[in-house]
Amino acid sequence: MNVIYPLAVPKGRRLCCEVCEAPAERVCAACTVTYYCGVVHQKADWDSIHEKICQLLIPLRTSMPFYNSEEERQHGLQQLQQRQKYLIEFCYTVAQKYLFEGKHEDAVPAALHSLRFRVNLYGLSSVELVPAYLLLAEASLGLGRINQAEEYLFQAQWTVLKSTDCSHATHSLLHRNLGLLYIAKKNYKEARYHLANDIYFASCAFGTKDIRTSGGYFHLANIFYDLKKLDLADTLYTKVSEIWDAYLNNHYQVLSQTHTQQMDLLGKLFENDTGLDEAQEAEAIRILTSILKIRESTADKAPQKTIFVLKILVMLYYLMMNSSKAQEYGMRALNLAKEQQLDVHEQSTIQELLSLVSTEDHPIT
């Protein structure tokens, strides 16, 4: 972490903390454009996002240079906007990844950065602010701060209501977070209503069998599971598993057929890839391991369902180039298949997966 120096603030100028907007007393020594109320919030910001974007903030928070022509000035403004758009998405993805990993405290500074860049680029009333409000609401829920989460969700709802051009994807995210709020309040009736709307809008935006729609099914399944409506929960968990299986199997089949045959111009094998960003990979891990835990609790009743999820996790980690985790889940699937004396075809399918993984020399992440 960089050293932070006490500020000598010019008279009449008010500098605010990056995390809480209280009067600032310190500045980051590396970029000299980011301020904090003290060491605690500086460290929180550094650990969350600042270390990753420290130097990128300098051109955004310093005066623009003098340009010789209007054309040069417009080009400079366009570059500035592109930097802001990049940081909006980067900070958003980082915050999302923290949330899927259960690191709610770490998600807050990254989400705040995404929100501020959105305000700077789009203005205070733009619907572009909604995704950042929803991140902050979800982080607040994870930290048990329900009232704060409600405030962020109110801002998001109000912004959506005022907007005449709000996408189905944004409506989906809003309803999903409202569903999570009502789950936290144990109001399952309202939660089901909002998650049903989440699924509807996500289906309109992406289709009913898209991984981005699966989150709504997953949270709805969790509600039914908590209410002991196990048949409904089982149906939805199966649907979520099938969506991820279809998505990953598509990538897996292409790579398993070409990975050992095709070479790029440098003579290196093409890298495996999930087609997901880091946040989506973290979401996949969270959803699938949660379903696996539930499946394993009833493995004696339906071992095939447990093995199905294990095989999906093998594909996921294989595509993430984590052969160690892929082998771990593959061996668990094979051992369960043998214990339950499942048919030879099922066991040979798992053996094929393990053989493919064992031939790879992936770096373990």
Salt bridges, closest charged atoms under 4 A:
GLU18 OE2 - ARG61 NH2 2.81
GLU18 OE2 - HIS113 ND1 3.39
GLU18 OE2 - ARG116 NH1 3.51
ASP45 OD2 - HIS50 ND1 3.72
ASP45 OD1 - HIS113 NE2 3.23
ASP47 OD2 - LYS43 NZ 2.70
GLU70 OE2 - ARG73 NH2 3.05
GLU101 OE2 - LYS97 NZ 2.67
GLU101 OE1 - LYS103 NZ 3.50
GLU105 OE1 - ARG145 NH2 3.86
GLU150 OE2 - LYS185 NZ 2.55
GLU190 OE1 - HIS194 NE2 3.71
ASP198 OD2 - ARG176 NE 2.76
ASP210 OD1 - ARG212 NE 2.91
ASP234 OD1 - ARG295 NH1 2.57
ASP234 OD2 - LYS305 NZ 2.83
GLU296 OE2 - ARG332 NH2 2.58
GLU328 OE1 - LYS325 NZ 3.44
GLU328 OE2 - ARG332 NH1 3.62
GLU346 OE2 - LYS311 NZ 2.89
GLU360 OE1 - HIS259 NE2 3.15
GLU360 OE1 - HIS362 NE2 3.38
